[in-house]
Amino acid sequence: MIGALVGLAIAAADFALLRMLAARVELPETKRVLNITGLSQFVLLPVIGYFVAPYVIGD
């Protein structure tokens, strides 16, 4: 469970950074891709953290 929370925290930080980057980009397609990437990480990183953390830390 800790791995999922850490993944969520990393996803939130990365989402904020990607939003700041999207604000500086001029192309609308690039803005959309950056926003979709940030949102998809809210799902992927907690799931990855949930499964990877027991292997790294142990049972």
C-alpha positions as CSV (number, residue, x, y, z in Angstrom):
1,M,0.0,0.0,0.0
2,I,2.9,2.3,0.7
3,G,4.1,1.8,-2.8
4,A,0.8,3.0,-4.2
5,L,0.9,6.1,-2.1
6,V,4.4,6.9,-3.1
7,G,3.4,6.4,-6.8
8,L,0.4,8.7,-6.3
9,A,2.7,11.4,-4.8
10,I,5.1,11.1,-7.6
11,A,2.2,11.2,-10.1
12,A,0.9,14.4,-8.5
13,A,4.3,16.1,-8.7
14,D,4.8,15.0,-12.3
15,F,1.3,16.2,-13.2
16,A,2.1,19.6,-11.8
17,L,5.3,19.8,-13.8
18,L,3.7,18.6,-17.0
19,R,0.9,21.2,-16.6
20,M,3.5,24.0,-16.2
21,L,5.3,22.7,-19.3
22,A,2.0,22.5,-21.2
23,A,1.4,26.2,-20.4
24,R,4.6,27.1,-22.1
25,V,4.1,25.1,-25.3
26,E,2.4,26.7,-28.2
27,L,1.1,23.7,-30.2
28,P,-2.4,22.5,-29.0
29,E,-1.5,18.9,-29.9
30,T,1.5,19.0,-27.6
31,K,-0.5,20.5,-24.8
32,R,-3.1,17.7,-25.1
33,V,-0.5,15.0,-25.1
34,L,1.2,16.5,-22.0
35,N,-2.1,16.7,-20.2
36,I,-3.1,13.1,-21.1
37,T,0.3,11.8,-20.0
38,G,0.0,13.6,-16.7
39,L,-3.5,12.1,-16.1
40,S,-2.5,8.6,-17.2
41,Q,0.3,8.6,-14.6
42,F,-2.3,9.0,-11.8
43,V,-3.4,5.5,-12.7
44,L,-0.2,3.9,-13.8
45,L,2.3,4.9,-11.1
46,P,0.2,3.9,-8.1
47,V,-0.5,0.5,-9.7
48,I,3.2,0.0,-10.5
49,G,4.1,1.1,-7.0
50,Y,1.7,-1.3,-5.5
51,F,3.2,-4.3,-7.3
52,V,6.9,-3.3,-7.3
53,A,7.2,-2.1,-3.7
54,P,6.9,-5.6,-2.1
55,Y,9.7,-6.8,-4.4
56,V,12.0,-3.9,-3.5
57,I,11.3,-3.7,0.2
58,G,10.3,-7.3,0.9
59,D,7.1,-8.8,2.2
